[in-house]
Amino acid sequence: MSIYRLWKQETDETFDDVDARDDEHALLVFGAILGITLALEGPAAPQYMMKRVGTEEGWSLPPDIPVYEVN
C-alpha cells in the first residue's frame, strides 16, 4: 500500500492522506470521502492534483498526477 495526498487547485485545499494500492484505488477512496467521482482523464484542465507520499519522513513526489472530477 502507498500513501496518497490530494490537492484541490481552486481552493488550495489539501485533503487527508489515504492508503491505497495504486492510483485508481486512491481515486476511489478520495471520491468516497468527497462524495464525487474522480478520474485520471478528463476533457478540460484538472481540478485536483494527486501525489504519492513516501514512507520515509520528508520524501514525496511533487503533485504530478492530474485528477478530474466527473460530472
PDB file of N, CA, C, O and CB in Angstrom:
ATOM      1  N   MET A   1       0.847  -1.179   0.000  1.00  0.00           N
ATOM      2  CA  MET A   1       0.000   0.000   0.000  1.00  0.00           C
ATOM      3  C   MET A   1       0.889   1.237   0.000  1.00  0.00           C
ATOM      4  O   MET A   1       1.972   1.250   0.585  1.00  0.00           O
ATOM      5  CB  MET A   1      -0.962   0.001   1.221  1.00  0.00           C
ATOM      6  N   SER A   2       0.409   2.259  -0.662  1.00  0.00           N
ATOM      7  CA  SER A   2       1.087   3.549  -0.695  1.00  0.00           C
ATOM      8  C   SER A   2       0.201   4.590  -0.034  1.00  0.00           C
ATOM      9  O   SER A   2      -0.998   4.379   0.150  1.00  0.00           O
ATOM     10  CB  SER A   2       1.434   3.964  -2.150  1.00  0.00           C
ATOM     11  N   ILE A   3       0.789   5.685   0.312  1.00  0.00           N
ATOM     12  CA  ILE A   3       0.045   6.802   0.886  1.00  0.00           C
ATOM     13  C   ILE A   3      -0.112   7.861  -0.201  1.00  0.00           C
ATOM     14  O   ILE A   3       0.852   8.228  -0.873  1.00  0.00           O
ATOM     15  CB  ILE A   3       0.769   7.387   2.157  1.00  0.00           C
ATOM     16  N   TYR A   4      -1.338   8.343  -0.361  1.00  0.00           N
ATOM     17  CA  TYR A   4      -1.637   9.356  -1.377  1.00  0.00           C
ATOM     18  C   TYR A   4      -2.190  10.607  -0.714  1.00  0.00           C
ATOM     19  O   TYR A   4      -2.839  10.549   0.330  1.00  0.00           O
ATOM     20  CB  TYR A   4      -2.641   8.812  -2.420  1.00  0.00           C
ATOM     21  N   ARG A   5      -1.914  11.742  -1.350  1.00  0.00           N
ATOM     22  CA  ARG A   5      -2.422  13.035  -0.901  1.00  0.00           C
ATOM     23  C   ARG A   5      -3.102  13.702  -2.090  1.00  0.00           C
ATOM     24  O   ARG A   5      -2.624  13.605  -3.220  1.00  0.00           O
ATOM     25  CB  ARG A   5      -1.274  13.938  -0.318  1.00  0.00           C
ATOM     26  N   LEU A   6      -4.223  14.380  -1.832  1.00  0.00           N
ATOM     27  CA  LEU A   6      -4.976  15.060  -2.887  1.00  0.00           C
ATOM     28  C   LEU A   6      -5.023  16.547  -2.582  1.00  0.00           C
ATOM     29  O   LEU A   6      -5.239  16.957  -1.442  1.00  0.00           O
ATOM     30  CB  LEU A   6      -6.413  14.480  -3.016  1.00  0.00           C
ATOM     31  N   TRP A   7      -4.816  17.348  -3.621  1.00  0.00           N
ATOM     32  CA  TRP A   7      -4.828  18.799  -3.501  1.00  0.00           C
ATOM     33  C   TRP A   7      -5.818  19.375  -4.509  1.00  0.00           C
ATOM     34  O   TRP A   7      -5.771  19.045  -5.694  1.00  0.00           O
ATOM     35  CB  TRP A   7      -3.406  19.389  -3.721  1.00  0.00           C
ATOM     36  N   LYS A   8      -6.720  20.244  -4.028  1.00  0.00           N
ATOM     37  CA  LYS A   8      -7.676  20.925  -4.912  1.00  0.00           C
ATOM     38  C   LYS A   8      -7.097  22.275  -5.284  1.00  0.00           C
ATOM     39  O   LYS A   8      -6.896  23.136  -4.427  1.00  0.00           O
ATOM     40  CB  LYS A   8      -9.079  21.086  -4.231  1.00  0.00           C
ATOM     41  N   GLN A   9      -6.831  22.453  -6.573  1.00  0.00           N
ATOM     42  CA  GLN A   9      -6.158  23.659  -7.041  1.00  0.00           C
ATOM     43  C   GLN A   9      -6.943  24.937  -6.772  1.00  0.00           C
ATOM     44  O   GLN A   9      -6.383  25.933  -6.314  1.00  0.00           O
ATOM     45  CB  GLN A   9      -5.889  23.544  -8.505  1.00  0.00           C
ATOM     46  N   GLU A  10      -8.240  24.906  -7.058  1.00  0.00           N
ATOM     47  CA  GLU A  10      -9.067  26.113  -6.975  1.00  0.00           C
ATOM     48  C   GLU A  10      -9.073  26.736  -5.583  1.00  0.00           C
ATOM     49  O   GLU A  10      -9.028  27.959  -5.449  1.00  0.00           O
ATOM     50  CB  GLU A  10     -10.482  25.791  -7.386  1.00  0.00           C
ATOM     51  N   THR A  11      -9.129  25.906  -4.553  1.00  0.00           N
ATOM     52  CA  THR A  11      -9.222  26.410  -3.177  1.00  0.00           C
ATOM     53  C   THR A  11      -7.930  26.237  -2.394  1.00  0.00           C
ATOM     54  O   THR A  11      -7.862  26.625  -1.228  1.00  0.00           O
ATOM     55  CB  THR A  11     -10.342  25.713  -2.449  1.00  0.00           C
ATOM     56  N   ASP A  12      -6.910  25.664  -3.010  1.00  0.00           N
ATOM     57  CA  ASP A  12      -5.630  25.372  -2.363  1.00  0.00           C
ATOM     58  C   ASP A  12      -5.829  24.510  -1.115  1.00  0.00           C
ATOM     59  O   ASP A  12      -5.145  24.691  -0.108  1.00  0.00           O
ATOM     60  CB  ASP A  12      -4.909  26.677  -1.994  1.00  0.00           C
ATOM     61  N   GLU A  13      -6.769  23.577  -1.196  1.00  0.00           N
ATOM     62  CA  GLU A  13      -7.097  22.691  -0.081  1.00  0.00           C
ATOM     63  C   GLU A  13      -6.398  21.345  -0.262  1.00  0.00           C
ATOM     64  O   GLU A  13      -6.439  20.755  -1.342  1.00  0.00           O
ATOM     65  CB  GLU A  13      -8.631  22.495   0.032  1.00  0.00           C
ATOM     66  N   THR A  14      -5.760  20.869   0.796  1.00  0.00           N
ATOM     67  CA  THR A  14      -5.135  19.555   0.781  1.00  0.00           C
ATOM     68  C   THR A  14      -5.952  18.634   1.666  1.00  0.00           C
ATOM     69  O   THR A  14      -6.271  18.984   2.802  1.00  0.00           O
ATOM     70  CB  THR A  14      -3.653  19.622   1.256  1.00  0.00           C
ATOM     71  N   PHE A  15      -6.293  17.456   1.154  1.00  0.00           N
ATOM     72  CA  PHE A  15      -7.118  16.508   1.881  1.00  0.00           C
ATOM     73  C   PHE A  15      -6.249  15.510   2.628  1.00  0.00           C
ATOM     74  O   PHE A  15      -5.100  15.275   2.253  1.00  0.00           O
ATOM     75  CB  PHE A  15      -8.066  15.782   0.930  1.00  0.00           C
ATOM     76  N   ASP A  16      -6.796  14.926   3.679  1.00  0.00           N
ATOM     77  CA  ASP A  16      -6.061  13.963   4.491  1.00  0.00           C
ATOM     78  C   ASP A  16      -5.504  12.838   3.634  1.00  0.00           C
ATOM     79  O   ASP A  16      -6.122  12.421   2.654  1.00  0.00           O
ATOM     80  CB  ASP A  16      -6.959  13.393   5.585  1.00  0.00           C
ATOM     81  N   ASP A  17      -4.331  12.354   4.016  1.00  0.00           N
ATOM     82  CA  ASP A  17      -3.686  11.254   3.306  1.00  0.00           C
ATOM     83  C   ASP A  17      -4.513   9.977   3.444  1.00  0.00           C
ATOM     84  O   ASP A  17      -5.166   9.750   4.462  1.00  0.00           O
ATOM     85  CB  ASP A  17      -2.257  11.030   3.838  1.00  0.00           C
ATOM     86  N   VAL A  18      -4.470   9.148   2.398  1.00  0.00           N
ATOM     87  CA  VAL A  18      -5.152   7.858   2.416  1.00  0.00           C
ATOM     88  C   VAL A  18      -4.182   6.765   1.982  1.00  0.00           C
ATOM     89  O   VAL A  18      -3.226   7.024   1.251  1.00  0.00           O
ATOM     90  CB  VAL A  18      -6.401   7.879   1.498  1.00  0.00           C
ATOM     91  N   ASP A  19      -4.434   5.556   2.434  1.00  0.00           N
ATOM     92  CA  ASP A  19      -3.687   4.382   1.986  1.00  0.00           C
ATOM     93  C   ASP A  19      -4.417   3.786   0.793  1.00  0.00           C
ATOM     94  O   ASP A  19      -5.636   3.618   0.827  1.00  0.00           O
ATOM     95  CB  ASP A  19      -3.529   3.327   3.137  1.00  0.00           C
ATOM     96  N   ALA A  20      -3.678   3.468  -0.258  1.00  0.00           N
ATOM     97  CA  ALA A  20      -4.292   2.878  -1.454  1.00  0.00           C
ATOM     98  C   ALA A  20      -3.286   1.972  -2.156  1.00  0.00           C
ATOM     99  O   ALA A  20      -2.075   2.150  -2.026  1.00  0.00           O
ATOM    100  CB  ALA A  20      -4.795   3.986  -2.424  1.00  0.00           C
ATOM    101  N   ARG A  21      -3.805   0.999  -2.899  1.00  0.00           N
ATOM    102  CA  ARG A  21      -2.959   0.050  -3.627  1.00  0.00           C
ATOM    103  C   ARG A  21      -2.262   0.693  -4.817  1.00  0.00           C
ATOM    104  O   ARG A  21      -1.110   0.379  -5.120  1.00  0.00           O
ATOM    105  CB  ARG A  21      -3.787  -1.127  -4.099  1.00  0.00           C
ATOM    106  N   ASP A  22      -2.978   1.605  -5.496  1.00  0.00           N
ATOM    107  CA  ASP A  22      -2.453   2.245  -6.694  1.00  0.00           C
ATOM    108  C   ASP A  22      -3.246   3.525  -6.955  1.00  0.00           C
ATOM    109  O   ASP A  22      -4.123   3.889  -6.171  1.00  0.00           O
ATOM    110  CB  ASP A  22      -2.522   1.283  -7.922  1.00  0.00           C
ATOM    111  N   ASP A  23      -2.934   4.205  -8.061  1.00  0.00           N
ATOM    112  CA  ASP A  23      -3.597   5.474  -8.371  1.00  0.00           C
ATOM    113  C   ASP A  23      -5.115   5.330  -8.473  1.00  0.00           C
ATOM    114  O   ASP A  23      -5.854   6.143  -7.918  1.00  0.00           O
ATOM    115  CB  ASP A  23      -3.052   6.038  -9.669  1.00  0.00           C
ATOM    116  N   GLU A  24      -5.574   4.315  -9.169  1.00  0.00           N
ATOM    117  CA  GLU A  24      -7.019   4.115  -9.362  1.00  0.00           C
ATOM    118  C   GLU A  24      -7.730   3.883  -8.031  1.00  0.00           C
ATOM    119  O   GLU A  24      -8.809   4.424  -7.792  1.00  0.00           O
ATOM    120  CB  GLU A  24      -7.275   2.928 -10.304  1.00  0.00           C
ATOM    121  N   HIS A  25      -7.118   3.076  -7.172  1.00  0.00           N
ATOM    122  CA  HIS A  25      -7.711   2.820  -5.860  1.00  0.00           C
ATOM    123  C   HIS A  25      -7.756   4.109  -5.043  1.00  0.00           C
ATOM    124  O   HIS A  25      -8.735   4.360  -4.340  1.00  0.00           O
ATOM    125  CB  HIS A  25      -6.916   1.731  -5.105  1.00  0.00           C
ATOM    126  N   ALA A  26      -6.703   4.929  -5.129  1.00  0.00           N
ATOM    127  CA  ALA A  26      -6.690   6.214  -4.423  1.00  0.00           C
ATOM    128  C   ALA A  26      -7.845   7.099  -4.885  1.00  0.00           C
ATOM    129  O   ALA A  26      -8.470   7.778  -4.071  1.00  0.00           O
ATOM    130  CB  ALA A  26      -5.348   6.937  -4.645  1.00  0.00           C
ATOM    131  N   LEU A  27      -8.129   7.094  -6.183  1.00  0.00           N
ATOM    132  CA  LEU A  27      -9.260   7.884  -6.692  1.00  0.00           C
ATOM    133  C   LEU A  27     -10.572   7.420  -6.095  1.00  0.00           C
ATOM    134  O   LEU A  27     -11.423   8.240  -5.749  1.00  0.00           O
ATOM    135  CB  LEU A  27      -9.331   7.801  -8.213  1.00  0.00           C
ATOM    136  N   LEU A  28     -10.744   6.116  -5.970  1.00  0.00           N
ATOM    137  CA  LEU A  28     -11.967   5.581  -5.372  1.00  0.00           C
ATOM    138  C   LEU A  28     -12.099   6.001  -3.911  1.00  0.00           C
ATOM    139  O   LEU A  28     -13.181   6.382  -3.465  1.00  0.00           O
ATOM    140  CB  LEU A  28     -11.988   4.054  -5.481  1.00  0.00           C
ATOM    141  N   VAL A  29     -11.004   5.930  -3.175  1.00  0.00           N
ATOM    142  CA  VAL A  29     -11.036   6.300  -1.760  1.00  0.00           C
ATOM    143  C   VAL A  29     -11.324   7.791  -1.599  1.00  0.00           C
ATOM    144  O   VAL A  29     -12.198   8.167  -0.818  1.00  0.00           O
ATOM    145  CB  VAL A  29      -9.705   5.939  -1.077  1.00  0.00           C
ATOM    146  N   PHE A  30     -10.603   8.640  -2.323  1.00  0.00           N
ATOM    147  CA  PHE A  30     -10.849  10.080  -2.238  1.00  0.00           C
ATOM    148  C   PHE A  30     -12.258  10.424  -2.718  1.00  0.00           C
ATOM    149  O   PHE A  30     -12.921  11.276  -2.128  1.00  0.00           O
ATOM    150  CB  PHE A  30      -9.806  10.850  -3.063  1.00  0.00           C
ATOM    151  N   GLY A  31     -12.712   9.776  -3.772  1.00  0.00           N
ATOM    152  CA  GLY A  31     -14.056  10.021  -4.272  1.00  0.00           C
ATOM    153  C   GLY A  31     -15.117   9.690  -3.235  1.00  0.00           C
ATOM    154  O   GLY A  31     -16.096  10.423  -3.089  1.00  0.00           O
ATOM    155  N   ALA A  32     -14.930   8.589  -2.513  1.00  0.00           N
ATOM    156  CA  ALA A  32     -15.882   8.202  -1.465  1.00  0.00           C
ATOM    157  C   ALA A  32     -15.885   9.236  -0.333  1.00  0.00           C
ATOM    158  O   ALA A  32     -16.941   9.580   0.199  1.00  0.00           O
ATOM    159  CB  ALA A  32     -15.534   6.798  -0.907  1.00  0.00           C
ATOM    160  N   ILE A  33     -14.715   9.718   0.023  1.00  0.00           N
ATOM    161  CA  ILE A  33     -14.609  10.723   1.083  1.00  0.00           C
ATOM    162  C   ILE A  33     -15.299  12.023   0.671  1.00  0.00           C
ATOM    163  O   ILE A  33     -16.003  12.639   1.471  1.00  0.00           O
ATOM    164  CB  ILE A  33     -13.132  10.992   1.424  1.00  0.00           C
ATOM    165  N   LEU A  34     -15.094  12.435  -0.578  1.00  0.00           N
ATOM    166  CA  LEU A  34     -15.639  13.705  -1.058  1.00  0.00           C
ATOM    167  C   LEU A  34     -17.057  13.593  -1.602  1.00  0.00           C
ATOM    168  O   LEU A  34     -17.719  14.609  -1.814  1.00  0.00           O
ATOM    169  CB  LEU A  34     -14.747  14.264  -2.122  1.00  0.00           C
ATOM    170  N   GLY A  35     -17.530  12.374  -1.830  1.00  0.00           N
ATOM    171  CA  GLY A  35     -18.874  12.181  -2.383  1.00  0.00           C
ATOM    172  C   GLY A  35     -18.966  12.523  -3.855  1.00  0.00           C
ATOM    173  O   GLY A  35     -20.022  12.932  -4.336  1.00  0.00           O
ATOM    174  N   ILE A  36     -17.852  12.356  -4.584  1.00  0.00           N
ATOM    175  CA  ILE A  36     -17.812  12.639  -6.015  1.00  0.00           C
ATOM    176  C   ILE A  36     -17.081  11.514  -6.739  1.00  0.00           C
ATOM    177  O   ILE A  36     -16.465  10.654  -6.109  1.00  0.00           O
ATOM    178  CB  ILE A  36     -17.127  14.002  -6.289  1.00  0.00           C
ATOM    179  N   THR A  37     -17.156  11.529  -8.068  1.00  0.00           N
ATOM    180  CA  THR A  37     -16.417  10.562  -8.870  1.00  0.00           C
ATOM    181  C   THR A  37     -15.200  11.256  -9.452  1.00  0.00           C
ATOM    182  O   THR A  37     -15.304  12.337 -10.030  1.00  0.00           O
ATOM    183  CB  THR A  37     -17.307   9.957  -9.996  1.00  0.00           C
ATOM    184  N   LEU A  38     -14.036  10.619  -9.292  1.00  0.00           N
ATOM    185  CA  LEU A  38     -12.790  11.176  -9.793  1.00  0.00           C
ATOM    186  C   LEU A  38     -12.200  10.267 -10.855  1.00  0.00           C
ATOM    187  O   LEU A  38     -12.414   9.055 -10.828  1.00  0.00           O
ATOM    188  CB  LEU A  38     -11.790  11.384  -8.652  1.00  0.00           C
ATOM    189  N   ALA A  39     -11.458  10.847 -11.791  1.00  0.00           N
ATOM    190  CA  ALA A  39     -10.844  10.082 -12.880  1.00  0.00           C
ATOM    191  C   ALA A  39      -9.461  10.638 -13.192  1.00  0.00           C
ATOM    192  O   ALA A  39      -9.137  11.774 -12.845  1.00  0.00           O
ATOM    193  CB  ALA A  39     -11.737  10.112 -14.145  1.00  0.00           C
ATOM    194  N   LEU A  40      -8.653   9.816 -13.852  1.00  0.00           N
ATOM    195  CA  LEU A  40      -7.310  10.240 -14.244  1.00  0.00           C
ATOM    196  C   LEU A  40      -7.293  10.954 -15.592  1.00  0.00           C
ATOM    197  O   LEU A  40      -6.259  11.483 -16.000  1.00  0.00           O
ATOM    198  CB  LEU A  40      -6.387   9.045 -14.292  1.00  0.00           C
ATOM    199  N   GLU A  41      -8.425  10.973 -16.282  1.00  0.00           N
ATOM    200  CA  GLU A  41      -8.525  11.651 -17.572  1.00  0.00           C
ATOM    201  C   GLU A  41      -9.786  12.498 -17.597  1.00  0.00           C
ATOM    202  O   GLU A  41     -10.794  12.151 -16.982  1.00  0.00           O
ATOM    203  CB  GLU A  41      -8.526  10.632 -18.741  1.00  0.00           C
ATOM    204  N   GLY A  42      -9.719  13.618 -18.319  1.00  0.00           N
ATOM    205  CA  GLY A  42     -10.879  14.484 -18.423  1.00  0.00           C
ATOM    206  C   GLY A  42     -10.751  15.415 -19.607  1.00  0.00           C
ATOM    207  O   GLY A  42      -9.680  15.520 -20.204  1.00  0.00           O
ATOM    208  N   PRO A  43     -11.838  16.097 -19.956  1.00  0.00           N
ATOM    209  CA  PRO A  43     -11.858  16.933 -21.153  1.00  0.00           C
ATOM    210  C   PRO A  43     -11.235  18.316 -20.989  1.00  0.00           C
ATOM    211  O   PRO A  43     -10.889  18.957 -21.982  1.00  0.00           O
ATOM    212  CB  PRO A  43     -13.250  17.092 -21.601  1.00  0.00           C
ATOM    213  N   ALA A  44     -11.089  18.784 -19.751  1.00  0.00           N
ATOM    214  CA  ALA A  44     -10.573  20.140 -19.527  1.00  0.00           C
ATOM    215  C   ALA A  44      -9.404  20.067 -18.548  1.00  0.00           C
ATOM    216  O   ALA A  44      -8.833  19.001 -18.317  1.00  0.00           O
ATOM    217  CB  ALA A  44     -11.696  21.091 -18.984  1.00  0.00           C
ATOM    218  N   ALA A  45      -9.067  21.198 -17.990  1.00  0.00           N
ATOM    219  CA  ALA A  45      -7.979  21.233 -17.008  1.00  0.00           C
ATOM    220  C   ALA A  45      -8.380  20.448 -15.753  1.00  0.00           C
ATOM    221  O   ALA A  45      -9.546  20.460 -15.358  1.00  0.00           O
ATOM    222  CB  ALA A  45      -7.620  22.703 -16.640  1.00  0.00           C
ATOM    223  N   PRO A  46      -7.424  19.775 -15.136  1.00  0.00           N
ATOM    224  CA  PRO A  46      -7.764  19.008 -13.933  1.00  0.00           C
ATOM    225  C   PRO A  46      -8.115  19.931 -12.761  1.00  0.00           C
ATOM    226  O   PRO A  46      -7.524  20.999 -12.599  1.00  0.00           O
ATOM    227  CB  PRO A  46      -6.596  18.088 -13.543  1.00  0.00           C
ATOM    228  N   GLN A  47      -9.083  19.504 -11.953  1.00  0.00           N
ATOM    229  CA  GLN A  47      -9.481  20.283 -10.780  1.00  0.00           C
ATOM    230  C   GLN A  47      -8.598  19.959  -9.571  1.00  0.00           C
ATOM    231  O   GLN A  47      -8.487  20.756  -8.639  1.00  0.00           O
ATOM    232  CB  GLN A  47     -10.955  20.017 -10.442  1.00  0.00           C
ATOM    233  N   TYR A  48      -7.977  18.784  -9.602  1.00  0.00           N
ATOM    234  CA  TYR A  48      -7.165  18.315  -8.474  1.00  0.00           C
ATOM    235  C   TYR A  48      -5.816  17.820  -8.986  1.00  0.00           C
ATOM    236  O   TYR A  48      -5.644  17.523 -10.168  1.00  0.00           O
ATOM    237  CB  TYR A  48      -7.899  17.187  -7.691  1.00  0.00           C
ATOM    238  N   MET A  49      -4.873  17.741  -8.064  1.00  0.00           N
ATOM    239  CA  MET A  49      -3.594  17.082  -8.323  1.00  0.00           C
ATOM    240  C   MET A  49      -3.365  16.105  -7.175  1.00  0.00           C
ATOM    241  O   MET A  49      -3.713  16.381  -6.027  1.00  0.00           O
ATOM    242  CB  MET A  49      -2.402  18.125  -8.450  1.00  0.00           C
ATOM    243  N   MET A  50      -2.781  14.971  -7.503  1.00  0.00           N
ATOM    244  CA  MET A  50      -2.556  13.943  -6.502  1.00  0.00           C
ATOM    245  C   MET A  50      -1.077  13.578  -6.503  1.00  0.00           C
ATOM    246  O   MET A  50      -0.399  13.691  -7.525  1.00  0.00           O
ATOM    247  CB  MET A  50      -3.443  12.694  -6.770  1.00  0.00           C
ATOM    248  N   LYS A  51      -0.586  13.140  -5.353  1.00  0.00           N
ATOM    249  CA  LYS A  51       0.789  12.659  -5.295  1.00  0.00           C
ATOM    250  C   LYS A  51       0.882  11.461  -4.370  1.00  0.00           C
ATOM    251  O   LYS A  51       0.078  11.294  -3.453  1.00  0.00           O
ATOM    252  CB  LYS A  51       1.740  13.773  -4.829  1.00  0.00           C
ATOM    253  N   ARG A  52       1.869  10.642  -4.628  1.00  0.00           N
ATOM    254  CA  ARG A  52       2.165   9.500  -3.778  1.00  0.00           C
ATOM    255  C   ARG A  52       3.220   9.967  -2.777  1.00  0.00           C
ATOM    256  O   ARG A  52       4.241  10.538  -3.160  1.00  0.00           O
ATOM    257  CB  ARG A  52       2.660   8.249  -4.618  1.00  0.00           C
ATOM    258  N   VAL A  53       2.969   9.723  -1.511  1.00  0.00           N
ATOM    259  CA  VAL A  53       3.857  10.159  -0.446  1.00  0.00           C
ATOM    260  C   VAL A  53       4.643   8.956   0.043  1.00  0.00           C
ATOM    261  O   VAL A  53       4.064   7.901   0.301  1.00  0.00           O
ATOM    262  CB  VAL A  53       3.066  10.821   0.716  1.00  0.00           C
ATOM    263  N   GLY A  54       5.945   9.099   0.174  1.00  0.00           N
ATOM    264  CA  GLY A  54       6.781   8.003   0.637  1.00  0.00           C
ATOM    265  C   GLY A  54       6.647   7.755   2.124  1.00  0.00           C
ATOM    266  O   GLY A  54       6.140   8.599   2.863  1.00  0.00           O
ATOM    267  N   THR A  55       7.100   6.606   2.553  1.00  0.00           N
ATOM    268  CA  THR A  55       7.026   6.259   3.970  1.00  0.00           C
ATOM    269  C   THR A  55       8.189   6.854   4.757  1.00  0.00           C
ATOM    270  O   THR A  55       8.109   6.974   5.980  1.00  0.00           O
ATOM    271  CB  THR A  55       7.006   4.747   4.141  1.00  0.00           C
ATOM    272  N   GLU A  56       9.262   7.226   4.074  1.00  0.00           N
ATOM    273  CA  GLU A  56      10.376   7.862   4.758  1.00  0.00           C
ATOM    274  C   GLU A  56      10.042   9.331   4.981  1.00  0.00           C
ATOM    275  O   GLU A  56       9.559  10.015   4.079  1.00  0.00           O
ATOM    276  CB  GLU A  56      11.693   7.706   3.949  1.00  0.00           C
ATOM    277  N   GLU A  57      10.304   9.801   6.186  1.00  0.00           N
ATOM    278  CA  GLU A  57       9.964  11.181   6.535  1.00  0.00           C
ATOM    279  C   GLU A  57      10.624  12.167   5.570  1.00  0.00           C
ATOM    280  O   GLU A  57      11.819  12.074   5.288  1.00  0.00           O
ATOM    281  CB  GLU A  57      10.392  11.488   7.981  1.00  0.00           C
ATOM    282  N   GLY A  58       9.838  13.097   5.078  1.00  0.00           N
ATOM    283  CA  GLY A  58      10.353  14.123   4.189  1.00  0.00           C
ATOM    284  C   GLY A  58      10.367  13.749   2.717  1.00  0.00           C
ATOM    285  O   GLY A  58      10.613  14.617   1.879  1.00  0.00           O
ATOM    286  N   TRP A  59      10.116  12.502   2.369  1.00  0.00           N
ATOM    287  CA  TRP A  59      10.170  12.080   0.969  1.00  0.00           C
ATOM    288  C   TRP A  59       8.785  12.153   0.359  1.00  0.00           C
ATOM    289  O   TRP A  59       7.826  11.614   0.912  1.00  0.00           O
ATOM    290  CB  TRP A  59      10.740  10.651   0.841  1.00  0.00           C
ATOM    291  N   SER A  60       8.683  12.805  -0.754  1.00  0.00           N
ATOM    292  CA  SER A  60       7.423  12.793  -1.503  1.00  0.00           C
ATOM    293  C   SER A  60       7.694  13.250  -2.926  1.00  0.00           C
ATOM    294  O   SER A  60       8.652  13.972  -3.201  1.00  0.00           O
ATOM    295  CB  SER A  60       6.352  13.702  -0.827  1.00  0.00           C
ATOM    296  N   LEU A  61       6.843  12.817  -3.800  1.00  0.00           N
ATOM    297  CA  LEU A  61       6.891  13.284  -5.178  1.00  0.00           C
ATOM    298  C   LEU A  61       6.082  14.563  -5.273  1.00  0.00           C
ATOM    299  O   LEU A  61       5.167  14.766  -4.474  1.00  0.00           O
ATOM    300  CB  LEU A  61       6.354  12.205  -6.166  1.00  0.00           C
ATOM    301  N   PRO A  62       6.392  15.438  -6.233  1.00  0.00           N
ATOM    302  CA  PRO A  62       5.543  16.622  -6.407  1.00  0.00           C
ATOM    303  C   PRO A  62       4.151  16.181  -6.862  1.00  0.00           C
ATOM    304  O   PRO A  62       4.001  15.095  -7.421  1.00  0.00           O
ATOM    305  CB  PRO A  62       6.172  17.617  -7.438  1.00  0.00           C
ATOM    306  N   PRO A  63       3.134  17.011  -6.630  1.00  0.00           N
ATOM    307  CA  PRO A  63       1.787  16.626  -7.059  1.00  0.00           C
ATOM    308  C   PRO A  63       1.716  16.607  -8.577  1.00  0.00           C
ATOM    309  O   PRO A  63       1.403  17.618  -9.205  1.00  0.00           O
ATOM    310  CB  PRO A  63       0.724  17.592  -6.482  1.00  0.00           C
ATOM    311  N   ASP A  64       2.006  15.458  -9.159  1.00  0.00           N
ATOM    312  CA  ASP A  64       2.162  15.364 -10.608  1.00  0.00           C
ATOM    313  C   ASP A  64       1.111  14.495 -11.292  1.00  0.00           C
ATOM    314  O   ASP A  64       1.208  14.235 -12.491  1.00  0.00           O
ATOM    315  CB  ASP A  64       3.514  14.832 -10.924  1.00  0.00           C
ATOM    316  N   ILE A  65       0.112  14.046 -10.541  1.00  0.00           N
ATOM    317  CA  ILE A  65      -0.920  13.193 -11.134  1.00  0.00           C
ATOM    318  C   ILE A  65      -2.195  14.022 -11.270  1.00  0.00           C
ATOM    319  O   ILE A  65      -2.844  14.312 -10.265  1.00  0.00           O
ATOM    320  CB  ILE A  65      -1.170  11.902 -10.266  1.00  0.00           C
ATOM    321  N   PRO A  66      -2.569  14.412 -12.504  1.00  0.00           N
ATOM    322  CA  PRO A  66      -3.803  15.204 -12.673  1.00  0.00           C
ATOM    323  C   PRO A  66      -5.035  14.353 -12.379  1.00  0.00           C
ATOM    324  O   PRO A  66      -5.114  13.188 -12.769  1.00  0.00           O
ATOM    325  CB  PRO A  66      -3.889  15.781 -14.109  1.00  0.00           C
ATOM    326  N   VAL A  67      -5.987  14.960 -11.687  1.00  0.00           N
ATOM    327  CA  VAL A  67      -7.227  14.279 -11.296  1.00  0.00           C
ATOM    328  C   VAL A  67      -8.393  15.158 -11.703  1.00  0.00           C
ATOM    329  O   VAL A  67      -8.392  16.368 -11.477  1.00  0.00           O
ATOM    330  CB  VAL A  67      -7.263  13.978  -9.756  1.00  0.00           C
ATOM    331  N   TYR A  68      -9.379  14.533 -12.302  1.00  0.00           N
ATOM    332  CA  TYR A  68     -10.544  15.251 -12.832  1.00  0.00           C
ATOM    333  C   TYR A  68     -11.802  14.816 -12.103  1.00  0.00           C
ATOM    334  O   TYR A  68     -11.972  13.641 -11.780  1.00  0.00           O
ATOM    335  CB  TYR A  68     -10.697  15.011 -14.349  1.00  0.00           C
ATOM    336  N   GLU A  69     -12.684  15.777 -11.845  1.00  0.00           N
ATOM    337  CA  GLU A  69     -13.982  15.480 -11.272  1.00  0.00           C
ATOM    338  C   GLU A  69     -14.925  15.120 -12.416  1.00  0.00           C
ATOM    339  O   GLU A  69     -15.046  15.859 -13.393  1.00  0.00           O
ATOM    340  CB  GLU A  69     -14.529  16.687 -10.438  1.00  0.00           C
ATOM    341  N   VAL A  70     -15.582  13.985 -12.282  1.00  0.00           N
ATOM    342  CA  VAL A  70     -16.513  13.515 -13.304  1.00  0.00           C
ATOM    343  C   VAL A  70     -17.919  13.981 -12.915  1.00  0.00           C
ATOM    344  O   VAL A  70     -18.409  13.667 -11.830  1.00  0.00           O
ATOM    345  CB  VAL A  70     -16.453  11.947 -13.457  1.00  0.00           C
ATOM    346  N   ASN A  71     -18.558  14.732 -13.810  1.00  0.00           N
ATOM    347  CA  ASN A  71     -19.914  15.243 -13.532  1.00  0.00           C
ATOM    348  C   ASN A  71     -20.973  14.300 -14.004  1.00  0.00           C
ATOM    349  O   ASN A  71     -22.162  14.578 -13.848  1.00  0.00           O
ATOM    350  CB  ASN A  71     -20.125  16.589 -14.180  1.00  0.00           C
TER     351      ASN A  71
END
